[in-house]
């Protein structure tokens, strides 16, 4: 039987940084499954040895009283591909000079679990190009905090908005080659629509290019 997984020496090393207390195991598994090598990293780690970074976070986690993780700021400075998810999106926004997230109407099901979260994805954005479509989409999500236009960091472009309350559901950094942040749990592939796994394919692909 031929193993379709690339040889370890050719696989890009993707750091996995947790902000707050999210479950990192799903992201680690997805990265390894799709051809990367996941390596769990700490706040004050540097970028040495990394080809890409995935930042996960508990929703609503605030960095207002803490410095931005060194690993995020160094990744941005080195123009290393970065995917920020849920509270990781909030941490990235603060690292870029934006404000912490604010409370929003619940984007969860009645029992507090994931629910289809209707949003509009902007045509021509890196997000739409990555996923392979634009317009109205409904990834599975659950959050009660979010980013509005008033707190979005400079140098970013909002690329998806909530249909119900206008919350920014995704943004990208214009000066970097591939930095995308999304509010939904993109690492839970089994819960997301077809094509949304392309976020991880793209992270790994851009990281492999160097």
C-alpha positions as CSV (number, residue, x, y, z in Angstrom):
1,X,0.0,0.0,0.0
2,X,1.4,3.4,-1.0
3,X,1.3,6.1,1.7
4,X,-0.1,9.3,0.2
5,X,1.3,11.4,3.0
6,X,4.4,13.4,1.9
7,X,7.7,12.4,3.4
8,X,8.3,14.2,6.7
9,X,11.3,16.2,5.4
10,X,9.1,17.8,2.7
11,X,6.2,18.7,4.9
12,X,5.9,22.3,6.1
13,X,6.0,22.8,9.9
14,X,2.9,24.6,11.2
15,X,2.9,26.0,14.7
16,X,-0.3,25.7,16.7
17,X,-0.8,28.4,19.2
18,X,-3.6,28.4,21.8
19,X,-4.9,31.7,23.2
20,X,-7.1,30.9,26.2
21,X,-8.1,27.2,26.5
22,X,-9.3,25.9,23.2
23,X,-9.1,22.3,22.1
24,X,-6.0,22.1,20.0
25,X,-6.2,18.4,19.1
26,X,-8.6,18.8,16.1
27,X,-6.3,21.5,14.5
28,X,-3.2,19.3,15.1
29,X,-5.0,16.3,13.5
30,X,-6.2,18.3,10.5
31,X,-2.7,19.8,9.8
32,X,-1.1,16.4,10.0
33,X,-3.8,14.8,7.9
34,X,-3.5,17.3,5.1
35,X,0.2,17.2,4.7
36,X,1.7,19.5,7.3
37,X,3.6,18.8,10.5
38,X,1.8,20.4,13.5
39,X,3.9,21.6,16.4
40,X,2.3,23.1,19.5
41,X,3.9,26.4,20.4
42,X,3.8,28.8,23.4
43,X,3.0,32.6,23.5
44,X,6.6,33.7,23.9
45,X,8.1,31.3,21.3
46,X,9.8,32.7,18.2
47,X,9.2,31.8,14.6
48,X,12.5,29.8,14.1
49,X,11.7,26.5,12.5
50,X,8.2,27.4,11.5
51,X,6.8,27.6,8.0
52,X,3.2,28.6,9.0
53,X,1.1,29.3,12.1
54,X,-2.5,28.4,13.2
55,X,-3.8,30.5,16.1
56,X,-6.8,29.1,18.1
57,X,-8.6,30.8,20.9
58,X,-11.5,30.7,23.2
59,X,-14.2,32.9,21.9
60,X,-14.3,36.3,23.6
61,X,-10.7,35.9,25.0
62,X,-9.3,39.4,25.5
63,X,-5.7,40.6,25.2
64,X,-6.6,44.1,26.5
65,X,-4.5,43.7,29.6
66,X,-1.7,41.5,28.1
67,X,0.9,42.0,25.4
68,X,0.2,40.3,22.1
69,X,1.9,36.9,21.9
70,X,5.4,37.2,20.6
71,X,4.8,34.4,18.2
72,X,1.9,36.3,16.4
73,X,3.9,39.5,16.1
74,X,7.0,37.7,14.8
75,X,4.9,35.7,12.3
76,X,3.4,38.9,10.9
77,X,6.8,40.6,10.7
78,X,8.3,37.6,8.9
79,X,5.4,37.3,6.5
80,X,4.8,33.7,7.4
81,X,1.3,32.3,6.4
82,X,-1.1,32.5,9.3
83,X,-4.7,31.2,9.9
84,X,-6.5,32.6,13.0
85,X,-9.6,30.8,14.2
86,X,-12.3,31.9,16.7
87,X,-10.6,33.7,19.6
88,X,-7.4,33.5,17.6
89,X,-9.1,36.0,15.3
90,X,-9.6,38.3,18.2
91,X,-6.0,37.9,19.3
92,X,-4.7,38.7,15.8
93,X,-6.9,41.8,15.6
94,X,-5.4,43.1,18.9
95,X,-1.8,42.2,17.8
96,X,-2.5,44.4,14.7
97,X,-3.6,47.4,16.7
98,X,-7.3,46.7,16.9
99,X,-9.5,46.6,20.0
100,X,-10.7,43.5,21.9
101,X,-14.0,41.9,20.8
102,X,-17.3,43.0,22.1
103,X,-20.5,41.1,23.0
104,X,-22.9,40.2,20.2
105,X,-26.2,38.5,20.0
106,X,-25.7,34.8,20.3
107,X,-24.6,33.0,17.2
108,X,-25.3,29.5,18.6
109,X,-28.1,27.1,18.6
110,X,-30.6,27.2,21.5
111,X,-28.7,24.5,23.4
112,X,-25.4,26.4,23.0
113,X,-23.9,24.2,20.4
114,X,-22.8,25.0,16.8
115,X,-25.4,26.4,14.5
116,X,-25.4,27.5,10.8
117,X,-24.2,31.1,10.9
118,X,-25.5,32.9,7.8
119,X,-23.0,35.4,6.5
120,X,-21.9,37.2,3.3
121,X,-18.4,36.4,1.9
122,X,-16.9,39.2,-0.2
123,X,-16.1,38.6,-3.8
124,X,-12.5,39.1,-4.7
125,X,-11.2,38.5,-1.1
126,X,-8.4,36.1,-0.4
127,X,-11.0,34.2,1.7
128,X,-13.4,33.8,-1.2
129,X,-10.5,32.8,-3.5
130,X,-9.3,30.2,-1.0
131,X,-12.7,28.6,-0.3
132,X,-13.6,28.8,-4.0
133,X,-16.8,31.0,-3.9
134,X,-18.4,34.1,-2.6
135,X,-21.8,35.4,-1.6
136,X,-24.1,33.9,1.1
137,X,-22.6,31.0,3.0
138,X,-23.5,29.3,6.3
139,X,-20.6,27.7,8.2
140,X,-21.2,26.2,11.6
141,X,-20.3,28.5,14.4
142,X,-21.1,29.4,18.0
143,X,-20.0,32.7,19.6
144,X,-21.3,35.6,21.6
145,X,-18.4,38.0,21.1
146,X,-17.2,39.5,17.8
147,X,-15.4,42.3,16.0
148,X,-17.2,45.3,14.5
149,X,-15.9,47.9,12.1
150,X,-15.1,50.2,15.0
151,X,-12.6,47.8,16.5
152,X,-11.1,46.2,13.4
153,X,-7.4,46.8,13.2
154,X,-5.9,49.1,10.5
155,X,-4.3,47.4,7.5
156,X,-7.0,44.7,7.4
157,X,-9.9,44.0,5.1
158,X,-13.2,42.5,6.4
159,X,-14.0,39.6,4.1
160,X,-17.2,38.2,5.6
161,X,-20.1,39.7,7.6
162,X,-23.0,38.3,9.6
163,X,-26.3,38.5,7.8
164,X,-28.1,39.1,11.1
165,X,-26.1,41.7,12.9
166,X,-23.2,42.8,10.7
167,X,-20.5,41.3,12.9
168,X,-17.3,40.8,11.0
169,X,-16.9,37.0,10.6
170,X,-13.6,37.1,8.8
171,X,-10.8,39.4,7.9
172,X,-7.4,39.4,6.1
173,X,-4.2,41.4,6.4
174,X,-3.6,43.3,3.2
175,X,0.2,43.8,3.5
176,X,0.9,40.1,4.1
177,X,0.9,37.4,1.4
178,X,-1.5,35.1,3.3
179,X,-3.0,36.0,6.7
180,X,-6.7,35.1,7.2
181,X,-8.8,35.2,10.3
182,X,-12.2,33.5,10.7
183,X,-14.8,33.5,13.5
184,X,-16.0,30.0,12.9
185,X,-14.2,26.8,14.1
186,X,-12.6,26.0,10.7
187,X,-10.6,23.1,12.3
188,X,-13.8,21.2,12.8
189,X,-14.0,20.0,9.2
190,X,-16.8,17.6,9.8
191,X,-19.1,20.5,10.8
192,X,-18.3,22.8,7.9
193,X,-19.7,23.1,4.4
194,X,-17.9,21.6,1.4
195,X,-14.8,23.6,0.4
196,X,-14.2,25.2,3.8
197,X,-11.3,22.7,4.4
198,X,-9.5,24.7,1.7
199,X,-8.5,27.1,4.5
200,X,-6.1,24.4,5.9
201,X,-5.1,23.2,2.4
202,X,-4.1,26.8,1.6
203,X,-2.3,27.4,4.9
204,X,-0.2,24.3,4.3
205,X,0.3,25.0,0.6
206,X,1.4,28.6,1.2
207,X,3.7,27.4,4.0
208,X,5.3,24.8,1.8
209,X,6.3,27.5,-0.7
210,X,8.3,29.4,1.9
